[in-house]
């Protein structure tokens, strides 16, 4: 049943990851803002997402912010080169230094030109990307590419979690960064393959464990290893973020699995073929419970850590101000 659960996580992980990403949060803020002004929503499309990701990676890799990219292209030429070559309305917003979707949204909202792009009625499609370079002047680099033609909605912006921080991988970067870029550009199948491989391998390594130790390890480690492997391969999280996500979902898998494996599965399997079928259905429910609990736990952990960091920063600010007061 652990393998069945791992397979279900593989199918749903990319969509759930996108739902928690900062790109998804920005899309939510933007469409709510457009609705306030009587405008329809914009939809994520694969070609604009590819163009936005390339631009953010290029700015992060080369540490600049400018609508003319490192190859001398303006946004319209760049979008066309990357596949969005339709004869329609196009636009681009750039930002640097804003970690969260809320910060980027407020910054663009307060800038007349950027705000006009967000509220342009003709825009129907969008690509969103945020990339992180710890050595860059601005750290975080945002791109939103807008278009008037929807070339295939449903491709989520790359992103893994609520504190999604992606390392750079623009063309010309290191082999590892280039591999991470290819993984992100080939979603969702790349995450399918990586997660399933890591989860299956981990579950196989634990196949010889028995008793309570085996139950604990097999209900937690495969899911945690799969999530960590995807984030490492995509390069879209810091070590702390990986630990939070893997720990939260591993703990959820353990909590749900101990109940399911210890109480429900033995009863169902003892009932013969009808019970076996019911066990399969229960595995689906088990997956849903695991993912729901893991998402809630991850959100709680991130919120708690954010509050601790905020209070710590506030205390440091007070100390700095007191130190600046001369007697």
C-alpha positions in Angstrom: 0.0 0.0 0.0 2.9 2.3 0.5 3.8 2.0 -3.1 0.2 2.8 -4.1 0.2 5.8 -1.9 3.5 7.0 -3.4 2.1 6.6 -6.9 -0.9 8.8 -6.0 1.4 11.4 -4.6 3.3 11.4 -7.9 0.2 12.2 -9.8 -0.9 15.1 -7.6 2.3 16.5 -6.2 3.0 19.1 -9.1 -0.5 20.6 -8.9 -0.4 20.8 -5.1 3.1 22.3 -5.2 1.9 25.0 -7.6 -1.1 25.8 -5.4 1.4 26.7 -2.7 3.9 28.6 -4.8 4.5 32.4 -4.8 3.8 32.5 -8.5 0.4 31.0 -7.7 -0.2 33.5 -5.0 0.7 36.4 -7.3 -1.8 35.0 -9.9 -4.5 34.9 -7.2 -3.7 38.5 -6.2 -3.7 39.7 -9.8 -6.9 38.1 -10.8 -8.7 39.4 -7.7 -7.4 42.9 -8.5 -8.6 42.6 -12.1 -12.0 41.4 -10.9 -12.3 44.5 -8.7 -12.0 46.6 -11.8 -14.5 44.5 -13.8 -11.9 42.7 -15.8 -11.7 39.0 -16.6 -8.8 36.8 -15.2 -5.6 36.0 -17.0 -4.6 32.4 -17.5 -1.2 30.8 -17.1 0.1 29.5 -20.5 3.2 27.4 -21.2 4.9 29.6 -23.7 4.6 32.8 -21.7 5.8 30.9 -18.6 8.8 29.7 -20.5 9.6 33.3 -21.6 9.1 34.6 -18.1 11.3 31.9 -16.5 14.1 32.5 -19.1 14.1 36.2 -18.3 14.1 35.8 -14.5 16.9 33.3 -14.8 18.9 35.6 -17.1 18.6 38.6 -14.8 19.4 36.5 -11.7 22.4 34.8 -13.4 23.8 38.1 -14.7 22.6 40.3 -11.8 20.7 43.0 -13.6 17.1 44.3 -14.2 16.3 45.7 -17.6 13.7 44.9 -20.2 16.6 44.4 -22.7 18.0 41.0 -21.9 21.7 39.9 -22.1 21.2 39.0 -25.7 20.1 42.5 -26.6 16.4 41.5 -27.2 13.4 43.5 -26.1 10.5 41.7 -24.5 8.6 41.2 -27.7 11.5 39.7 -29.6 12.3 37.5 -26.6 8.7 36.2 -26.2 8.6 35.4 -30.0 12.0 33.6 -29.8 10.7 31.5 -27.0 7.5 30.4 -28.8 5.0 33.2 -28.1 5.1 34.6 -31.6 1.4 35.4 -32.0 0.1 38.6 -33.5 -1.5 39.9 -30.3 -1.1 42.3 -27.4 2.0 41.7 -25.3 3.6 43.3 -22.2 6.1 42.7 -19.5 6.6 43.6 -15.8 10.0 43.2 -14.1 10.9 43.5 -10.4 13.9 42.7 -8.3 14.3 42.5 -4.5 10.8 41.3 -3.6 10.7 37.9 -2.0 7.0 37.5 -1.7 4.1 37.7 -4.2 2.5 40.4 -2.1 5.6 42.6 -2.2 5.9 42.3 -6.0 2.2 42.9 -6.4 2.2 46.0 -4.3 5.3 47.3 -6.0 3.8 47.0 -9.5 0.4 48.3 -8.3 2.1 51.5 -7.1 3.9 52.0 -10.4 1.6 53.5 -13.1 3.2 51.7 -16.0 3.3 48.3 -14.3 -0.2 48.8 -13.0 -1.5 49.5 -16.4 -0.2 46.2 -17.6 -1.9 44.4 -14.8 -5.2 46.0 -15.6 -5.0 45.9 -19.4 -8.3 44.5 -20.7 -6.8 43.0 -23.8 -4.5 40.7 -21.8 -5.8 37.2 -21.4 -2.6 35.1 -20.8 0.4 35.4 -18.4 3.6 33.7 -17.6 5.1 34.2 -14.1 8.5 33.4 -12.7 10.6 34.2 -9.7 14.2 33.2 -9.4 16.7 33.5 -6.5 20.4 34.2 -6.7 21.9 34.4 -3.2 25.0 36.2 -4.6 23.0 38.7 -6.6 22.5 42.4 -5.7 18.7 42.0 -5.5 18.5 38.3 -4.5 15.0 37.8 -6.0 14.1 38.5 -9.7 10.5 38.6 -10.9 9.1 38.5 -14.5 5.5 38.6 -15.7 4.9 38.3 -19.4 1.4 39.2 -20.6 -0.3 38.3 -23.9 -3.7 38.6 -25.6 -3.8 35.0 -26.8 -4.1 31.9 -24.6 -1.8 29.3 -26.2 -2.7 26.5 -23.9 -3.9 27.2 -20.3 -3.2 24.9 -17.4 0.6 24.8 -17.3 1.4 26.0 -13.8 4.2 28.5 -13.1 7.2 26.7 -11.8 7.2 26.6 -8.0 7.2 24.1 -5.1 6.1 25.7 -2.0 5.0 28.8 -0.2 8.5 30.0 0.2 9.6 29.0 -3.2 13.2 30.1 -3.8 14.6 29.0 -7.1 18.3 29.0 -7.9 19.6 30.4 -11.1 19.8 28.3 -14.2 20.0 30.6 -17.2 21.7 29.4 -20.4 25.4 29.5 -19.9 25.2 28.6 -16.2 26.7 25.6 -14.5 25.7 22.0 -15.6 23.7 21.5 -12.4 21.9 24.8 -12.9 21.2 23.9 -16.6 19.8 20.5 -15.5 17.6 22.2 -12.9 16.3 24.5 -15.6 15.4 21.6 -17.9 13.6 19.8 -15.0 11.5 22.9 -14.4 10.7 23.4 -18.1 9.5 19.8 -18.5 6.9 19.8 -15.8 4.9 17.9 -14.7 6.6 14.7 -16.1 10.0 15.6 -14.7 8.6 15.8 -11.2 6.6 12.6 -11.8 9.7 10.7 -12.7 11.9 12.1 -10.0 9.4 11.7 -7.2 8.4 8.1 -8.2 12.0 7.1 -8.5 13.0 8.5 -5.1 9.9 7.1 -3.4 10.2 3.7 -5.0 13.9 3.5 -4.2 13.4 4.5 -0.6 10.5 2.1 -0.1 12.6 -0.7 -1.6 15.5 0.0 0.7 13.1 -0.3 3.6 11.4 -3.5 2.4 13.3 -5.6 4.9 12.3 -3.6 8.0 9.7 -5.2 10.2 7.6 -4.4 13.2 6.9 -0.9 14.5 10.2 0.4 13.1 9.3 -0.7 9.6 5.9 0.8 9.8 7.3 4.1 11.0 10.0 4.3 8.4 7.9 3.1 5.4 5.0 5.5 6.1 7.2 8.5 6.4 10.5 8.3 4.5 9.4 7.5 0.9 7.1 10.5 0.8 9.7 12.8 2.4 12.5 11.5 0.1 10.3 12.0 -3.0 9.5 15.6 -2.1 13.1 16.4 -1.2 14.3 14.8 -4.5 12.0 16.9 -6.6 13.0 20.1 -4.9 16.7 19.3 -5.2 16.3 18.4 -8.9 14.4 21.6 -9.6 16.7 23.8 -7.5 13.6 25.6 -6.2 14.1 25.6 -2.5 16.7 26.4 0.2 17.9 23.6 2.5 15.6 24.9 5.2 12.6 24.8 2.9 13.4 21.3 1.8 13.6 20.2 5.4 10.3 21.9 6.2 8.4 20.3 3.3 9.9 16.9 3.6 9.5 16.9 7.4 5.9 18.0 7.2 4.8 15.5 4.6 6.8 12.7 6.2 5.2 13.4 9.6 1.7 13.5 7.9 2.4 10.2 6.2 3.5 8.7 9.5 0.4 9.9 11.4 -2.1 8.7 8.8 -0.2 5.5 7.9 0.0 4.3 11.5 -3.7 4.6 11.8 -4.5 3.1 8.4 -2.0 0.3 8.5 -2.5 -0.6 12.1 -6.3 -0.6 12.3 -8.1 -0.5 9.0 -6.0 -2.5 6.5 -5.9 -5.7 8.6 -9.7 -5.6 8.9 -10.3 -5.0 5.2 -7.8 -7.7 4.0 -9.4 -10.2 6.3 -12.7 -9.7 4.6 -11.6 -11.3 1.3 -12.0 -9.8 -2.2 -14.6 -7.2 -1.2 -12.3 -6.0 1.5 -9.4 -5.8 -0.9 -11.4 -3.5 -3.2 -12.3 -1.4 -0.2 -8.7 -1.3 0.8 -7.8 0.2 -2.6 -10.5 2.9 -2.1 -9.2 3.5 1.3 -5.7 4.1 0.0 -7.0 6.9 -2.1 -8.6 8.4 1.0 -5.4 7.8 2.8 -3.5 9.8 0.2 -6.0 12.7 0.5 -5.7 12.8 4.2 -1.9 12.6 4.1 -1.6 15.4 1.6 -4.2 17.6 3.4 -2.5 17.1 6.8 1.0 17.6 5.3 -0.1 20.9 3.6 -1.6 22.2 6.8 1.4 21.1 8.9 3.8 22.7 6.4 1.8 25.9 6.4 1.8 26.0 10.2 5.6 25.4 10.4 6.3 28.2 7.8 3.9 30.6 9.5 5.4 29.9 12.9 9.0 30.4 11.7 8.0 33.6 9.8 6.5 35.0 13.0 9.6 34.1 15.0 11.9 35.7 12.4 9.6 38.8 12.3 9.8 39.2 16.1 13.5 38.6 16.1 14.0 41.3 13.4 11.8 43.7 15.3 13.9 43.2 18.4 17.1 43.7 16.5 15.6 46.9 15.1 14.8 48.2 18.5 18.3 47.4 19.7 19.8 49.2 16.7 17.7 52.3 17.3 18.5 52.3 21.1 22.2 52.0 20.2 21.9 54.9 17.8 20.5 57.2 20.6 23.4 59.3 21.9 23.3 60.2 25.6 
